[in-house]
Amino acid sequence: MRTLLITCVTVAAGATVFAGQASADPPVPNLDGYAPVEATAFETYSAYATSGVQFLTPDGLHCRITANSRATGVDGACWGKLPGVTGDENFATVSLNTPTAILSHMPDLGQQEIIARPDASPAGPASIDPSVYRPLAPGQKITYGLKGTDKVITCGVSEQHETICVLPNNFTGGGPHGFVLSPAVSRAF
């Protein structure tokens, strides 16, 4: 009986620790105080039915927000040497079509620097000129998505050189999701 009581107390204490950790999730970042930039000045990506903005963060990440008018998709991604990760993650993405953002490893980041064209295009794929990535300065934000809808992604750079991308909702009505790429610790939510 004494062993059973000790086991129950230990399990209950463990459950309390895990419940406390779950409620301690950081809040969704608020980009309201950031200065907006004109998205058209950053709109340098164009592929079949897809347009997008591209920017460079102060720590050298390449980022892109795209909107596909045919598939009604909105995606945001940043890639390069992600700060604040313990593994080999080099690609952060948030999408209108998924419930959470993801930090992952992409074996060939060079694929992000190629514009895909339709199979029927005689021009084939094209390389992206690195000079088209305009810098997004600390304290600035850019918003891009499906025109005339609330399906947009906003990305900003904090004064602490964090890159933050937030999608307010997705097709299923799920709450905000996105990622924070921070020198301290990067996370997807």
N, CA, C and O of each residue as an XYZ file, in Angstrom:
756
protein
N       0.824     -1.188      0.000
C       0.000      0.000      0.000
C       0.866      1.249      0.000
O       0.565      2.217     -0.699
N       1.952      1.232      0.789
C       2.847      2.378      0.873
C       3.484      2.638     -0.484
O       3.609      3.797     -0.881
N       3.896      1.592     -1.216
C       4.482      1.738     -2.544
C       3.476      2.349     -3.509
O       3.834      3.210     -4.312
N       2.229      1.916     -3.438
C       1.186      2.450     -4.299
C       0.981      3.940     -4.031
O       0.815      4.719     -4.969
N       0.992      4.340     -2.763
C       0.809      5.740     -2.403
C       1.969      6.580     -2.928
O       1.738      7.661     -3.469
N       3.194      6.120     -2.786
C       4.372      6.849     -3.277
C       4.307      6.977     -4.791
O       4.620      8.037     -5.333
N       3.905      5.913     -5.484
C       3.787      5.951     -6.942
C       2.753      6.977     -7.369
O       2.984      7.739     -8.308
N       1.599      7.002     -6.679
C       0.542      7.958     -7.032
C       1.000      9.386     -6.809
O       0.723     10.253     -7.638
N       1.699      9.655     -5.704
C       2.198     11.003     -5.421
C       3.220     11.406     -6.471
O       3.200     12.545     -6.938
N       4.120     10.493     -6.858
C       5.140     10.782     -7.867
C       4.499     11.091     -9.209
O       4.897     12.046     -9.876
N       3.514     10.301     -9.618
C       2.821     10.524    -10.885
C       2.096     11.862    -10.858
O       2.148     12.611    -11.834
N       1.422     12.173     -9.756
C       0.698     13.438     -9.642
C       1.663     14.615     -9.692
O       1.366     15.622    -10.335
N       2.802     14.512     -9.034
C       3.795     15.595     -9.072
C       4.328     15.782    -10.480
O       4.508     16.914    -10.930
N       4.580     14.698    -11.174
C       5.047     14.785    -12.566
C       4.010     15.436    -13.468
O       4.352     16.234    -14.340
N       2.745     15.094    -13.256
C       1.672     15.685    -14.063
C       1.589     17.180    -13.821
O       1.316     17.946    -14.745
N       1.823     17.603    -12.575
C       1.794     19.031    -12.263
C       2.912     19.759    -12.991
O       2.692     20.847    -13.524
N       4.108     19.181    -13.022
C       5.227     19.806    -13.726
C       4.899     19.954    -15.205
O       5.108     21.026    -15.772
N       4.387     18.896    -15.850
C       4.085     18.964    -17.275
C       2.951     19.935    -17.560
O       2.985     20.632    -18.575
N       1.953     20.001    -16.700
C       0.857     20.946    -16.907
C       1.377     22.372    -16.818
O       0.955     23.233    -17.590
N       2.288     22.633    -15.886
C       2.873     23.967    -15.755
C       3.696     24.345    -16.974
O       3.683     25.501    -17.395
N       4.410     23.387    -17.543
C       5.212     23.662    -18.723
C       4.329     23.967    -19.924
O       4.651     24.848    -20.721
N       3.218     23.247    -20.062
C       2.340     23.460    -21.212
C       1.741     24.858    -21.177
O       1.579     25.486    -22.223
N       1.410     25.352    -19.993
C       0.789     26.668    -19.901
C       1.819     27.778    -20.026
O       1.444     28.943    -20.157
N       3.108     27.453    -19.990
C       4.157     28.461    -20.059
C       4.621     28.730    -21.494
O       5.656     29.366    -21.693
N       3.875     28.257    -22.491
C       4.248     28.534    -23.875
C       4.285     30.037    -24.089
O       3.393     30.753    -23.635
N       5.313     30.521    -24.780
C       5.379     31.959    -25.036
C       4.179     32.423    -25.860
O       3.642     31.658    -26.662
N       3.763     33.660    -25.666
C       2.622     34.161    -26.437
C       2.990     34.333    -27.912
O       4.166     34.385    -28.271
N       1.971     34.419    -28.747
C       2.180     34.697    -30.169
C       2.762     36.102    -30.277
O       2.215     37.035    -29.690
N       3.851     36.273    -31.009
C       4.456     37.608    -31.121
C       3.485     38.614    -31.739
O       2.705     38.285    -32.633
N       3.554     39.834    -31.243
C       2.712     40.911    -31.736
C       3.576     41.857    -32.567
O       4.507     42.469    -32.045
N       3.271     41.976    -33.848
C       4.046     42.826    -34.756
C       3.390     44.187    -34.998
O       3.809     44.922    -35.892
N       2.367     44.531    -34.212
C       1.631     45.774    -34.430
C       2.517     47.020    -34.354
O       2.288     47.970    -35.102
N       3.502     47.041    -33.488
C       4.340     48.225    -33.320
C       5.452     48.376    -34.353
O       6.196     49.357    -34.316
N       5.575     47.435    -35.258
C       6.630     47.484    -36.267
C       6.203     48.407    -37.415
O       5.016     48.525    -37.718
N       7.172     49.050    -38.039
C       6.885     49.955    -39.160
C       6.662     49.140    -40.430
O       7.534     48.362    -40.818
N       5.513     49.303    -41.083
C       5.262     48.535    -42.316
C       6.083     49.074    -43.481
O       6.278     50.283    -43.613
N       6.561     48.162    -44.323
C       7.220     48.549    -45.569
C       6.234     48.292    -46.707
O       5.310     47.491    -46.567
N       6.432     48.962    -47.812
C       5.579     48.790    -48.982
C       5.930     47.464    -49.652
O       7.040     47.297    -50.157
N       4.995     46.531    -49.659
C       5.257     45.187    -50.196
C       5.655     45.213    -51.663
O       6.463     44.390    -52.092
N       5.107     46.137    -52.441
C       5.426     46.153    -53.878
C       6.912     46.394    -54.135
O       7.436     45.965    -55.163
N       7.594     47.071    -53.219
C       9.034     47.291    -53.373
C       9.836     46.006    -53.181
O      10.987     45.918    -53.610
N       9.226     45.006    -52.535
C       9.891     43.730    -52.260
C       9.363     42.612    -53.163
O       9.842     41.480    -53.085
N       8.396     42.912    -54.006
C       7.734     41.895    -54.832
C       8.622     41.536    -56.020
O       8.480     42.082    -57.114
N       9.542     40.604    -55.776
C      10.532     40.232    -56.798
C      10.460     38.762    -57.171
O      11.344     38.261    -57.867
N       9.423     38.060    -56.723
C       9.298     36.640    -57.038
C       8.049     36.430    -57.871
O       6.973     36.916    -57.523
N       8.191     35.711    -58.965
C       7.053     35.407    -59.813
C       7.271     34.054    -60.473
O       8.281     33.831    -61.140
N       6.328     33.169    -60.282
C       6.327     31.858    -60.933
C       4.895     31.621    -61.392
O       4.034     32.475    -61.180
N       4.633     30.514    -61.996
C       3.318     30.213    -62.541
C       2.234     30.395    -61.476
O       2.202     29.649    -60.497
N       1.351     31.377    -61.656
C       0.232     31.689    -60.771
C       0.659     32.048    -59.351
O      -0.178     32.106    -58.450
N       1.940     32.287    -59.145
C       2.455     32.598    -57.817
C       3.275     33.874    -57.869
O       4.127     34.049    -58.739
N       3.005     34.756    -56.930
C       3.818     35.963    -56.787
C       4.311     36.006    -55.353
O       3.784     35.318    -54.479
N       5.326     36.820    -55.126
C       5.841     36.865    -53.770
C       6.802     37.999    -53.511
O       7.315     38.648    -54.423
N       7.026     38.212    -52.222
C       8.010     39.187    -51.763
C       9.203     38.413    -51.216
O       9.057     37.317    -50.674
N      10.377     39.000    -51.367
C      11.594     38.372    -50.863
C      12.371     39.413    -50.076
O      12.446     40.580    -50.461
N      12.948     38.967    -48.964
C      13.746     39.895    -48.166
C      14.902     39.174    -47.500
O      14.931     37.948    -47.401
N      15.846     39.972    -47.050
C      17.063     39.503    -46.391
C      17.036     40.015    -44.960
O      16.767     41.195    -44.735
N      17.310     39.152    -43.989
C      17.332     39.572    -42.589
C      18.733     40.066    -42.226
O      19.695     39.763    -42.933
N      18.861     40.826    -41.128
C      20.182     41.317    -40.722
C      21.206     40.212    -40.471
O      22.409     40.438    -40.600
N      20.729     39.010    -40.111
C      21.671     37.909    -39.877
C      21.863     37.019    -41.103
O      22.411     35.922    -40.992
N      21.413     37.486    -42.275
C      21.725     36.804    -43.532
C      20.741     35.751    -44.008
O      21.031     35.047    -44.975
N      19.586     35.617    -43.364
C      18.601     34.649    -43.837
C      17.888     35.188    -45.068
O      17.603     36.382    -45.155
N      17.606     34.316    -46.006
C      16.751     34.651    -47.150
C      15.333     34.262    -46.767
O      15.109     33.181    -46.222
N      14.370     35.140    -47.051
C      12.972     34.866    -46.703
C      12.086     35.208    -47.887
O      12.406     36.070    -48.706
N      10.954     34.502    -47.951
C       9.996     34.719    -49.044
C       8.585     34.445    -48.524
O       8.353     33.481    -47.795
N       7.650     35.313    -48.916
C       6.223     35.067    -48.693
C       5.596     34.991    -50.072
O       5.761     35.906    -50.879
N       4.876     33.908    -50.355
C       4.257     33.742    -51.671
C       2.750     33.550    -51.535
O       2.244     33.062    -50.524
N       2.061     33.953    -52.593
C       0.617     33.752    -52.690
C       0.334     33.117    -54.044
O       0.780     33.615    -55.078
N      -0.403     32.024    -54.030
C      -0.757     31.331    -55.266
C      -2.234     31.567    -55.536
O      -3.091     31.097    -54.787
N      -2.528     32.285    -56.593
C      -3.907     32.664    -56.886
C      -4.769     31.492    -57.341
O      -5.989     31.536    -57.184
N      -4.171     30.458    -57.896
C      -4.963     29.315    -58.375
C      -5.262     28.325    -57.260
O      -6.359     27.771    -57.193
N      -4.304     28.106    -56.397
C      -4.495     27.131    -55.321
C      -4.899     27.809    -54.008
O      -5.029     27.150    -52.977
N      -5.091     29.102    -54.054
C      -5.405     29.905    -52.871
C      -4.493     29.555    -51.696
O      -4.960     29.338    -50.578
N      -3.225     29.504    -51.957
C      -2.253     29.210    -50.920
C      -1.423     30.427    -50.571
O      -1.170     31.285    -51.417
N      -1.003     30.494    -49.324
C      -0.085     31.510    -48.844
C       0.965     30.786    -48.020
O       0.637     30.028    -47.106
N       2.229     31.022    -48.347
C       3.324     30.361    -47.647
C       4.400     31.376    -47.310
O       4.653     32.310    -48.071
N       5.027     31.183    -46.165
C       6.161     32.007    -45.770
C       7.302     31.100    -45.379
O       7.085     30.073    -44.736
N       8.524     31.465    -45.759
C       9.688     30.636    -45.427
C      10.924     31.497    -45.270
O      11.063     32.538    -45.911
N      11.813     31.049    -44.414
C      13.146     31.632    -44.271
C      14.126     30.472    -44.244
O      13.823     29.405    -43.710
N      15.299     30.684    -44.820
C      16.275     29.602    -44.865
C      17.683     30.157    -44.772
O      17.945     31.331    -45.035
N      18.580     29.255    -44.383
C      19.981     29.590    -44.163
C      20.387     29.021    -42.813
O      19.777     28.072    -42.322
N      21.411     29.599    -42.222
C      21.856     29.151    -40.899
C      20.911     29.737    -39.853
O      21.072     30.876    -39.415
N      19.916     28.927    -39.461
C      18.924     29.406    -38.500
C      19.574     29.600    -37.138
O      20.283     28.716    -36.657
N      19.339     30.748    -36.515
C      19.893     30.969    -35.178
C      19.097     30.205    -34.129
O      17.929     29.882    -34.346
N      19.717     29.920    -33.004
C      18.993     29.372    -31.861
C      18.415     27.992    -32.036
O      17.424     27.653    -31.388
N      19.015     27.170    -32.911
C      18.571     25.780    -33.039
C      19.700     24.866    -32.579
O      20.876     25.212    -32.687
N      19.334     23.703    -32.070
C      20.351     22.784    -31.570
C      20.695     21.700    -32.583
O      21.711     21.019    -32.443
N      19.855     21.537    -33.604
C      20.091     20.508    -34.612
C      20.554     21.125    -35.922
O      21.200     22.172    -35.942
N      20.209     20.454    -37.014
C      20.632     20.918    -38.337
C      19.507     21.636    -39.087
O      19.539     21.726    -40.314
N      18.521     22.142    -38.359
C      17.420     22.854    -39.000
C      17.966     24.069    -39.762
O      18.755     24.852    -39.233
N      17.522     24.201    -41.020
C      17.978     25.324    -41.846
C      16.835     25.943    -42.654
O      17.064     26.779    -43.528
N      15.600     25.523    -42.353
C      14.440     25.949    -43.122
C      13.246     26.103    -42.184
O      12.873     25.162    -41.484
N      12.652     27.292    -42.172
C      11.457     27.559    -41.369
C      10.326     27.890    -42.320
O      10.507     28.667    -43.257
N       9.151     27.303    -42.088
C       8.035     27.552    -42.997
C       6.709     27.611    -42.237
O       6.502     26.917    -41.242
N       5.825     28.463    -42.743
C       4.457     28.568    -42.254
C       3.558     28.614    -43.481
O       3.886     29.262    -44.475
N       2.425     27.926    -43.409
C       1.549     27.826    -44.575
C       0.087     27.945    -44.170
O      -0.315     27.534    -43.082
N      -0.683     28.512    -45.064
C      -2.125     28.619    -44.883
C      -2.763     27.228    -44.800
O      -3.833     27.071    -44.213
N      -2.120     26.238    -45.376
C      -2.698     24.897    -45.490
C      -2.269     23.934    -44.394
O      -2.627     22.758    -44.449
N      -1.509     24.396    -43.394
C      -1.079     23.512    -42.312
C      -1.420     24.140    -40.960
O      -1.481     25.365    -40.851
N      -1.643     23.319    -39.931
C      -2.043     23.858    -38.629
C      -0.900     24.458    -37.808
O      -1.145     25.244    -36.893
N       0.348     24.095    -38.124
C       1.484     24.645    -37.381
C       2.623     24.952    -38.344
O       2.678     24.430    -39.458
N       3.511     25.796    -37.898
C       4.728     26.078    -38.658
C       5.747     24.984    -38.344
O       5.571     24.204    -37.408
N       6.811     24.941    -39.140
C       7.797     23.868    -38.987
C       9.204     24.441    -39.139
O       9.454     25.277    -40.008
N      10.113     23.987    -38.292
C      11.549     24.200    -38.467
C      12.104     22.848    -38.882
O      11.923     21.861    -38.168
N      12.776     22.787    -40.022
C      13.229     21.494    -40.527
C      14.575     21.633    -41.226
O      15.141     22.722    -41.329
N      15.063     20.500    -41.701
C      16.321     20.474    -42.468
C      15.992     20.220    -43.935
O      15.315     19.250    -44.275
N      16.475     21.097    -44.788
C      16.342     20.911    -46.229
C      17.744     20.586    -46.759
O      18.650     21.411    -46.646
N      17.929     19.399    -47.333
C      19.272     19.002    -47.775
C      19.890     19.940    -48.821
O      21.101     20.159    -48.813
N      19.076     20.489    -49.711
C      19.607     21.335    -50.783
C      18.892     22.686    -50.778
O      17.878     22.862    -51.454
N      19.425     23.634    -50.017
C      18.815     24.962    -49.958
C      18.876     25.685    -51.296
O      18.137     26.645    -51.517
N      19.741     25.238    -52.180
C      19.836     25.832    -53.513
C      18.523     25.744    -54.275
O      18.270     26.560    -55.161
N      17.684     24.769    -53.947
C      16.382     24.641    -54.607
C      15.485     25.846    -54.322
O      14.590     26.154    -55.109
N      15.721     26.521    -53.204
C      14.946     27.717    -52.879
C      15.333     28.897    -53.778
O      14.598     29.881    -53.870
N      16.471     28.794    -54.428
C      16.966     29.885    -55.263
C      16.685     29.651    -56.745
O      17.331     30.239    -57.613
N      15.707     28.778    -57.022
C      15.312     28.482    -58.404
C      13.817     28.736    -58.540
O      13.029     28.298    -57.702
N      13.431     29.444    -59.594
C      12.017     29.683    -59.870
C      11.506     28.528    -60.713
O      12.006     28.265    -61.807
N      10.504     27.847    -60.183
C       9.887     26.760    -60.938
C       8.895     27.351    -61.926
O       8.146     28.271    -61.597
N       8.897     26.822    -63.120
C       7.959     27.271    -64.151
C       7.122     26.080    -64.588
O       7.474     24.933    -64.309
N       6.012     26.347    -65.273
C       5.185     25.223    -65.725
C       5.963     24.286    -66.643
O       6.891     24.706    -67.333
N       5.575     23.025    -66.642
C       6.257     22.026    -67.471
C       6.314     22.426    -68.938
O       7.259     22.069    -69.641
N       5.326     23.152    -69.400
C       5.277     23.513    -70.819
C       6.176     24.704    -71.162
O       6.324     25.039    -72.337
N       6.768     25.338    -70.170
C       7.584     26.518    -70.430
C       8.893     26.129    -71.115
O       9.643     25.311    -70.584
N       9.177     26.699    -72.280
C      10.441     26.391    -72.947
C      11.637     26.975    -72.205
O      12.770     26.538    -72.405
N      11.387     27.961    -71.351
C      12.494     28.589    -70.625
C      13.037     27.698    -69.514
O      14.203     27.820    -69.139
N      12.210     26.809    -68.987
C      12.649     25.945    -67.897
C      12.866     26.736    -66.615
O      12.508     27.911    -66.544
N      13.452     26.101    -65.599
C      13.676     26.791    -64.333
C      14.695     27.923    -64.497
O      15.543     27.890    -65.389
N      14.592     28.918    -63.622
C      15.515     30.049    -63.662
C      16.081     30.293    -62.271
O      15.387     30.124    -61.269
N      17.335     30.689    -62.219
C      17.966     31.027    -60.944
C      17.487     32.399    -60.479
O      17.195     33.275    -61.293
N      17.410     32.571    -59.172
C      17.036     33.852    -58.587
C      18.305     34.653    -58.348
O      19.259     34.162    -57.745
N      18.307     35.871    -58.819
C      19.438     36.771    -58.612
C      19.486     37.153    -57.130
O      18.501     37.679    -56.613
N      20.602     36.905    -56.430
C      20.678     37.221    -55.000
C      20.441     38.702    -54.683
O      20.064     39.036    -53.560
N      20.655     39.577    -55.641
C      20.490     41.011    -55.379
C      19.020     41.423    -55.248
O      18.742     42.551    -54.842
N      18.070     40.534    -55.582
C      16.662     40.902    -55.477
C      16.140     40.802    -54.039
O      15.031     41.254    -53.757
N      16.915     40.223    -53.139
C      16.517     40.158    -51.733
C      16.852     41.501    -51.085
O      18.015     41.803    -50.818
N      15.816     42.296    -50.840
C      16.015     43.594    -50.195
C      16.077     43.405    -48.685
O      15.360     42.569    -48.136
N      16.935     44.180    -48.006
C      17.032     44.046    -46.544
C      15.752     44.510    -45.841
O      15.160     45.525    -46.207
N      15.350     43.760    -44.844
C      14.282     44.167    -43.936
C      14.986     44.517    -42.628
O      15.580     43.651    -41.986
N      14.918     45.780    -42.240
C      15.677     46.283    -41.089
C      14.953     45.982    -39.775
O      13.743     45.757    -39.766
N      15.697     45.980    -38.668
C      15.058     45.819    -37.363
C      13.973     46.882    -37.165
O      14.161     48.056    -37.484
N      12.839     46.436    -36.633
C      11.704     47.324    -36.406
C      10.758     47.433    -37.588
O       9.747     48.131    -37.505
N      11.067     46.750    -38.696
C      10.207     46.785    -39.878
C       9.449     45.467    -40.019
O       9.863     44.427    -39.507
N       8.314     45.547    -40.737
C       7.521     44.354    -41.033
C       6.998     44.454    -42.458
O       6.864     45.545    -43.012
N       6.708     43.299    -43.038
C       6.132     43.225    -44.373
C       4.952     42.267    -44.325
O       5.031     41.214    -43.693
N       3.860     42.626    -44.989
C       2.659     41.787    -45.035
C       2.346     41.480    -46.491
O       2.371     42.365    -47.346
N       2.048     40.197    -46.762
C       1.773     39.783    -48.135
C       0.859     38.562    -48.102
O       0.919     37.753    -47.176
N       0.016     38.440    -49.118
C      -0.863     37.280    -49.191
C      -1.841     37.404    -50.333
O      -1.582     38.096    -51.317
N      -2.969     36.726    -50.197
C      -3.993     36.741    -51.231
C      -4.708     38.093    -51.194
O      -5.332     38.455    -50.197
N      -4.605     38.810    -52.274
C      -5.163     40.161    -52.339
C      -6.669     40.151    -52.081
O      -7.390     39.292    -52.589
N      -7.128     41.105    -51.296
C      -8.539     41.235    -51.006
C      -9.070     40.243    -49.984
O     -10.284     40.103    -49.838
N      -8.176     39.545    -49.269
C      -8.604     38.584    -48.248
C      -7.823     38.845    -46.965
O      -6.929     39.690    -46.919
N      -8.185     38.096    -45.926
C      -7.412     38.163    -44.682
C      -6.363     37.051    -44.621
O      -5.772     36.814    -43.567
N      -6.134     36.382    -45.725
C      -5.152     35.292    -45.793
C      -3.791     35.881    -46.150
O      -3.387     35.897    -47.313
N      -3.098     36.364    -45.121
C      -1.809     37.026    -45.299
C      -0.829     36.525    -44.247
O      -1.222     35.985    -43.213
N       0.442     36.715    -44.532
C       1.509     36.444    -43.571
C       2.232     37.760    -43.344
O       2.513     38.499    -44.288
N       2.529     38.046    -42.090
C       3.323     39.218    -41.742
C       4.630     38.738    -41.139
O       4.641     37.922    -40.218
N       5.732     39.254    -41.667
C       7.051     38.956    -41.124
C       7.696     40.256    -40.672
O       7.514     41.301    -41.297
N       8.438     40.185    -39.603
C       9.134     41.360    -39.095
C      10.467     40.976    -38.499
O      10.731     39.807    -38.217
N      11.307     41.988    -38.311
C      12.605     41.790    -37.673
C      12.622     42.659    -36.420
O      12.414     43.870    -36.495
N      12.868     42.039    -35.273
C      12.874     42.772    -34.009
C      14.212     43.493    -33.812
O      15.181     43.242    -34.529
N      14.239     44.376    -32.840
C      15.488     45.080    -32.496
C      16.534     44.091    -31.968
O      17.729     44.386    -31.983
N      16.094     42.933    -31.506
C      17.014     41.884    -31.024
C      17.434     40.947    -32.154
O      18.010     39.889    -31.904
N      17.148     41.333    -33.390
C      17.481     40.563    -34.596
C      16.764     39.222    -34.655
O      17.306     38.243    -35.168
N      15.550     39.181    -34.130
C      14.698     38.009    -34.289
C      13.903     38.190    -35.580
O      13.420     39.284    -35.873
N      13.773     37.117    -36.341
C      12.907     37.128    -37.518
C      11.625     36.419    -37.119
O      11.652     35.273    -36.670
N      10.494     37.110    -37.287
C       9.208     36.607    -36.831
C       8.246     36.600    -38.014
O       8.099     37.615    -38.695
N       7.592     35.473    -38.265
C       6.560     35.390    -39.308
C       5.300     34.805    -38.686
O       5.344     33.767    -38.025
N       4.165     35.489    -38.905
C       2.900     35.086    -38.291
C       1.796     35.056    -39.346
O       1.621     36.000    -40.115
N       1.067     33.960    -39.359
C      -0.150     33.808    -40.160
C      -1.307     33.847    -39.162
O      -1.386     32.978    -38.293
N      -2.213     34.839    -39.261
C      -3.255     34.982    -38.242
C      -4.228     33.806    -38.151
O      -4.713     33.497    -37.063
N      -4.520     33.145    -39.274
C      -5.438     32.007    -39.249
C      -5.194     31.159    -40.492
O      -4.509     31.580    -41.424
N      -5.767     29.958    -40.488
C      -5.635     29.105    -41.668
C      -7.023     28.734    -42.173
O      -8.025     29.208    -41.638
N      -7.087     27.901    -43.186
C      -8.372     27.547    -43.783
C      -9.317     26.865    -42.804
O     -10.535     26.972    -42.949
N      -8.785     26.173    -41.820
C      -9.647     25.450    -40.892
C     -10.084     26.318    -39.718
O     -10.801     25.849    -38.834
N      -9.659     27.577    -39.702
C     -10.039     28.469    -38.614
C      -9.144     28.344    -37.404
O      -9.431     28.912    -36.350
N      -8.049     27.596    -37.549
C      -7.098     27.482    -36.455
C      -6.486     28.836    -36.144
O      -6.432     29.717    -37.003
N      -6.034     28.995    -34.937
C      -5.473     30.272    -34.504
C      -4.150     30.590    -35.172
O      -3.707     29.879    -36.075
N      -3.529     31.657    -34.723
C      -2.272     32.095    -35.334
C      -1.198     31.018    -35.245
O      -1.095     30.295    -34.254
N      -0.417     30.932    -36.289
C       0.775     30.104    -36.227
C       1.884     30.756    -37.041
O       1.635     31.612    -37.890
N       3.106     30.337    -36.766
C       4.253     30.934    -37.426
C       5.541     30.478    -36.775
O       5.608     29.397    -36.192
N       6.574     31.321    -36.881
C       7.855     30.974    -36.283
C       8.578     32.224    -35.817
O       8.336     33.332    -36.295
N       9.486     32.001    -34.854
C      10.391     33.029    -34.354
C      11.787     32.459    -34.487
O      12.092     31.408    -33.925
N      12.639     33.154    -35.233
C      14.035     32.741    -35.392
C      14.870     33.710    -34.566
O      15.083     34.858    -34.957
N      15.336     33.232    -33.425
C      15.984     34.088    -32.442
C      17.361     33.553    -32.082
O      17.551     32.339    -32.005
N      18.328     34.446    -31.859
C      19.643     33.969    -31.395
C      19.539     33.180    -30.092
O      20.342     32.278    -29.854
N      18.565     33.508    -29.250
C      18.413     32.791    -27.976
C      17.860     31.389    -28.189
O      18.467     30.408    -27.760
N      16.712     31.293    -28.849
C      16.094     30.001    -29.164
C      15.046     30.235    -30.259
O      14.218     31.140    -30.150
N      15.089     29.439    -31.279
C      14.101     29.534    -32.354
C      12.974     28.561    -32.073
O      13.179     27.519    -31.449
N      11.763     28.909    -32.543
C      10.621     28.045    -32.283
C       9.573     28.219    -33.379
O       9.495     29.255    -34.040
N       8.779     27.176    -33.547
C       7.613     27.221    -34.419
C       6.389     27.072    -33.534
O       6.430     26.379    -32.518
N       5.307     27.719    -33.919
C       4.071     27.621    -33.140
C       2.876     27.502    -34.055
O       1.743     27.409    -33.581
